[in-house]
């Protein structure tokens, strides 16, 4: 202010006075939100990538489970074929003359051993299919966590934009709170919880 009471100030002086009166540093708030939004967007992009990767893994694992189930079904069909041959050999043995019974008995024993090996292989394939299914379910759960984290971070970014436009401090606090929730969900996803 000049000595004669006449005061002229520029736009910058007006902003400083306004900030002092309202308690808000509009330039500081803008810069702070801009930096935080950039950080949130970067973390959100990483979470989005992880969500996509876990979803792809879940599909791959489910496909592996289906392949193993098909292989197991093939083995069980093979087992059934051996059982049929064994039954026919038992029938033939029972109807055969005494000098031929030994030939059919050896076939029956061979089929019984082969069935045992086939059964062990089929059960192993079923176990592998169950393991792949479980892995797929775990990946889908993790995918959902990444998707939740990404969504919350996107809402936080939207809230940041609204806070910048309205200059409402409570919206800025809301943005920080949502960003924290998004980071927490991302941490849960990375810990497979």
C-alpha positions as a Markdown table, in Angstrom:
| # | Residue | x | y | z |
|---|---|---|---|---|
| 1 | Unk | 0.0 | 0.0 | 0.0 |
| 2 | Unk | 1.3 | 3.5 | -0.8 |
| 3 | Unk | 1.6 | 6.3 | 1.7 |
| 4 | Unk | -1.5 | 8.2 | 0.5 |
| 5 | Unk | -3.8 | 5.1 | 1.0 |
| 6 | Unk | -4.0 | 4.2 | -2.7 |
| 7 | Unk | -3.2 | 0.5 | -3.3 |
| 8 | Unk | -2.7 | -1.2 | -6.6 |
| 9 | Unk | -1.8 | -4.9 | -6.8 |
| 10 | Unk | -1.5 | -7.5 | -9.6 |
| 11 | Unk | -3.2 | -10.8 | -10.0 |
| 12 | Unk | -0.5 | -12.6 | -8.2 |
| 13 | Unk | -0.9 | -10.4 | -5.1 |
| 14 | Unk | -4.7 | -11.0 | -5.3 |
| 15 | Unk | -4.2 | -14.8 | -5.3 |
| 16 | Unk | -1.8 | -14.6 | -2.3 |
| 17 | Unk | -4.3 | -12.5 | -0.4 |
| 18 | Unk | -7.1 | -14.9 | -1.3 |
| 19 | Unk | -5.1 | -17.9 | -0.2 |
| 20 | Unk | -4.3 | -16.2 | 3.1 |
| 21 | Unk | -7.9 | -15.3 | 3.7 |
| 22 | Unk | -9.3 | -18.8 | 2.8 |
| 23 | Unk | -6.5 | -20.8 | 4.2 |
| 24 | Unk | -5.9 | -22.6 | 0.9 |
| 25 | Unk | -2.9 | -22.4 | -1.2 |
| 26 | Unk | -4.5 | -23.0 | -4.5 |
| 27 | Unk | -1.3 | -23.4 | -6.4 |
| 28 | Unk | 0.0 | -25.8 | -3.7 |
| 29 | Unk | -3.3 | -27.8 | -3.7 |
| 30 | Unk | -3.2 | -28.1 | -7.5 |
| 31 | Unk | 0.4 | -29.2 | -7.5 |
| 32 | Unk | -0.1 | -31.7 | -4.7 |
| 33 | Unk | -3.1 | -33.2 | -6.3 |
| 34 | Unk | -1.4 | -33.3 | -9.7 |
| 35 | Unk | 1.6 | -35.2 | -8.3 |
| 36 | Unk | -0.5 | -37.6 | -6.3 |
| 37 | Unk | -2.8 | -38.2 | -9.3 |
| 38 | Unk | 0.2 | -39.1 | -11.4 |
| 39 | Unk | 1.5 | -41.5 | -8.8 |
| 40 | Unk | -1.9 | -43.1 | -8.4 |
| 41 | Unk | -2.3 | -43.4 | -12.2 |
| 42 | Unk | 1.1 | -45.2 | -12.4 |
| 43 | Unk | 0.3 | -47.6 | -9.6 |
| 44 | Unk | -3.1 | -48.2 | -11.2 |
| 45 | Unk | -1.5 | -49.0 | -14.5 |
| 46 | Unk | 0.7 | -51.6 | -12.7 |
| 47 | Unk | -2.3 | -53.0 | -10.9 |
| 48 | Unk | -4.2 | -53.2 | -14.2 |
| 49 | Unk | -1.3 | -55.1 | -15.8 |
| 50 | Unk | -1.2 | -57.5 | -12.9 |
| 51 | Unk | -5.0 | -58.1 | -13.1 |
| 52 | Unk | -4.7 | -58.9 | -16.8 |
| 53 | Unk | -1.8 | -61.2 | -16.2 |
| 54 | Unk | -3.6 | -63.2 | -13.4 |
| 55 | Unk | -6.7 | -63.4 | -15.6 |
| 56 | Unk | -4.6 | -64.8 | -18.4 |
| 57 | Unk | -3.0 | -67.3 | -16.0 |
| 58 | Unk | -6.4 | -68.4 | -14.7 |
| 59 | Unk | -7.5 | -69.2 | -18.3 |
| 60 | Unk | -4.3 | -71.0 | -19.1 |
| 61 | Unk | -4.5 | -73.1 | -15.9 |
| 62 | Unk | -8.2 | -73.9 | -16.5 |
| 63 | Unk | -7.2 | -75.0 | -20.0 |
| 64 | Unk | -4.5 | -77.3 | -18.5 |
| 65 | Unk | -7.1 | -78.7 | -16.1 |
| 66 | Unk | -9.4 | -79.5 | -19.0 |
| 67 | Unk | -6.6 | -81.2 | -20.9 |
| 68 | Unk | -5.7 | -83.3 | -17.9 |
| 69 | Unk | -9.4 | -84.3 | -17.4 |
| 70 | Unk | -9.6 | -85.4 | -21.0 |
| 71 | Unk | -6.4 | -87.4 | -20.6 |
| 72 | Unk | -7.8 | -89.0 | -17.4 |
| 73 | Unk | -11.1 | -89.8 | -19.2 |
| 74 | Unk | -9.1 | -91.5 | -22.0 |
| 75 | Unk | -7.2 | -93.6 | -19.4 |
| 76 | Unk | -10.5 | -94.6 | -17.8 |
| 77 | Unk | -11.9 | -95.6 | -21.2 |
| 78 | Unk | -8.7 | -97.7 | -21.7 |
| 79 | Unk | -9.2 | -99.2 | -18.3 |
| 80 | Unk | -12.8 | -100.1 | -19.2 |
| 81 | Unk | -11.6 | -101.7 | -22.5 |
| 82 | Unk | -9.1 | -103.8 | -20.5 |
| 83 | Unk | -11.9 | -104.8 | -18.0 |
| 84 | Unk | -14.0 | -105.9 | -21.0 |
| 85 | Unk | -11.2 | -108.0 | -22.4 |
| 86 | Unk | -10.5 | -109.5 | -18.9 |
| 87 | Unk | -14.2 | -110.4 | -18.6 |
| 88 | Unk | -14.2 | -112.0 | -22.0 |
| 89 | Unk | -11.1 | -113.9 | -21.1 |
| 90 | Unk | -12.7 | -115.1 | -17.8 |
| 91 | Unk | -15.7 | -116.2 | -19.8 |
| 92 | Unk | -13.5 | -118.0 | -22.4 |
| 93 | Unk | -11.5 | -119.6 | -19.6 |
| 94 | Unk | -14.7 | -120.9 | -18.0 |
| 95 | Unk | -15.9 | -122.4 | -21.3 |
| 96 | Unk | -12.5 | -123.7 | -22.5 |
| 97 | Unk | -11.2 | -127.2 | -22.2 |
| 98 | Unk | -8.8 | -127.8 | -19.4 |
| 99 | Unk | -5.7 | -127.7 | -21.6 |
| 100 | Unk | -6.5 | -124.1 | -22.8 |
| 101 | Unk | -7.5 | -122.7 | -19.4 |
| 102 | Unk | -3.9 | -121.7 | -18.5 |
| 103 | Unk | -3.7 | -119.5 | -21.6 |
| 104 | Unk | -6.8 | -117.6 | -20.7 |
| 105 | Unk | -5.7 | -117.4 | -17.1 |
| 106 | Unk | -2.4 | -115.7 | -18.0 |
| 107 | Unk | -4.4 | -113.2 | -20.1 |
| 108 | Unk | -6.7 | -112.5 | -17.2 |
| 109 | Unk | -3.6 | -111.9 | -14.9 |
| 110 | Unk | -2.0 | -109.7 | -17.6 |
| 111 | Unk | -5.2 | -107.6 | -18.0 |
| 112 | Unk | -5.5 | -107.2 | -14.2 |
| 113 | Unk | -1.9 | -105.9 | -14.0 |
| 114 | Unk | -2.4 | -103.5 | -16.9 |
| 115 | Unk | -5.7 | -102.3 | -15.4 |
| 116 | Unk | -3.8 | -101.5 | -12.1 |
| 117 | Unk | -1.2 | -99.5 | -14.0 |
| 118 | Unk | -3.9 | -97.7 | -16.1 |
| 119 | Unk | -5.9 | -96.9 | -12.9 |
| 120 | Unk | -2.8 | -95.4 | -11.2 |
| 121 | Unk | -2.1 | -93.2 | -14.3 |
| 122 | Unk | -5.8 | -92.1 | -14.5 |
| 123 | Unk | -5.9 | -91.2 | -10.8 |
| 124 | Unk | -2.6 | -89.2 | -11.2 |
| 125 | Unk | -4.1 | -87.3 | -14.2 |
| 126 | Unk | -7.3 | -86.5 | -12.2 |
| 127 | Unk | -5.1 | -85.2 | -9.3 |
| 128 | Unk | -3.2 | -83.0 | -11.7 |
| 129 | Unk | -6.5 | -81.7 | -13.1 |
| 130 | Unk | -7.7 | -80.9 | -9.6 |
| 131 | Unk | -4.4 | -79.0 | -8.9 |
| 132 | Unk | -4.7 | -77.0 | -12.2 |
| 133 | Unk | -8.3 | -76.2 | -11.3 |
| 134 | Unk | -7.3 | -75.0 | -7.8 |
| 135 | Unk | -4.5 | -72.9 | -9.3 |
| 136 | Unk | -7.0 | -71.3 | -11.8 |
| 137 | Unk | -9.4 | -70.5 | -9.0 |
| 138 | Unk | -6.6 | -68.9 | -7.0 |
| 139 | Unk | -5.5 | -66.8 | -10.0 |
| 140 | Unk | -9.1 | -65.6 | -10.5 |
| 141 | Unk | -9.4 | -64.6 | -6.9 |
| 142 | Unk | -6.2 | -62.6 | -7.2 |
| 143 | Unk | -7.4 | -61.1 | -10.5 |
| 144 | Unk | -10.5 | -59.9 | -8.7 |
| 145 | Unk | -8.4 | -58.3 | -6.0 |
| 146 | Unk | -6.3 | -56.5 | -8.7 |
| 147 | Unk | -9.4 | -55.4 | -10.5 |
| 148 | Unk | -10.9 | -54.0 | -7.2 |
| 149 | Unk | -7.7 | -52.1 | -6.5 |
| 150 | Unk | -7.6 | -50.7 | -10.0 |
| 151 | Unk | -11.2 | -49.6 | -9.8 |
| 152 | Unk | -10.8 | -47.9 | -6.5 |
| 153 | Unk | -7.7 | -46.1 | -7.7 |
| 154 | Unk | -9.6 | -44.9 | -10.8 |
| 155 | Unk | -12.4 | -43.5 | -8.6 |
| 156 | Unk | -9.7 | -41.8 | -6.5 |
| 157 | Unk | -8.3 | -40.1 | -9.7 |
| 158 | Unk | -11.8 | -39.0 | -10.6 |
| 159 | Unk | -12.3 | -37.6 | -7.1 |
| 160 | Unk | -9.0 | -35.7 | -7.6 |
| 161 | Unk | -10.3 | -34.1 | -10.7 |
| 162 | Unk | -13.4 | -33.0 | -8.9 |
| 163 | Unk | -11.3 | -31.7 | -6.0 |
| 164 | Unk | -9.3 | -29.6 | -8.4 |
| 165 | Unk | -12.4 | -28.1 | -10.0 |
| 166 | Unk | -14.3 | -27.4 | -6.8 |
| 167 | Unk | -11.3 | -26.6 | -4.6 |
| 168 | Unk | -12.9 | -28.6 | -1.8 |
| 169 | Unk | -10.4 | -29.9 | 0.8 |
| 170 | Unk | -12.7 | -32.7 | 1.9 |
| 171 | Unk | -12.7 | -34.1 | -1.6 |
| 172 | Unk | -8.9 | -34.0 | -1.6 |
| 173 | Unk | -9.0 | -36.0 | 1.7 |
| 174 | Unk | -11.5 | -38.4 | 0.1 |
| 175 | Unk | -9.1 | -38.9 | -2.8 |
| 176 | Unk | -6.3 | -39.7 | -0.4 |
| 177 | Unk | -8.5 | -42.1 | 1.5 |
| 178 | Unk | -9.6 | -44.0 | -1.6 |
| 179 | Unk | -6.0 | -44.1 | -2.8 |
| 180 | Unk | -5.1 | -45.8 | 0.5 |
| 181 | Unk | -7.9 | -48.3 | 0.1 |
| 182 | Unk | -6.7 | -49.0 | -3.5 |
| 183 | Unk | -3.2 | -49.5 | -2.2 |
| 184 | Unk | -4.4 | -51.8 | 0.5 |
| 185 | Unk | -6.4 | -53.9 | -2.0 |
| 186 | Unk | -3.3 | -54.1 | -4.2 |
| 187 | Unk | -1.2 | -55.3 | -1.2 |
| 188 | Unk | -3.8 | -58.0 | -0.5 |
| 189 | Unk | -3.6 | -59.0 | -4.2 |
| 190 | Unk | 0.2 | -59.2 | -4.1 |
| 191 | Unk | 0.0 | -61.3 | -0.9 |
| 192 | Unk | -2.6 | -63.6 | -2.5 |
| 193 | Unk | -5.2 | -62.8 | 0.2 |
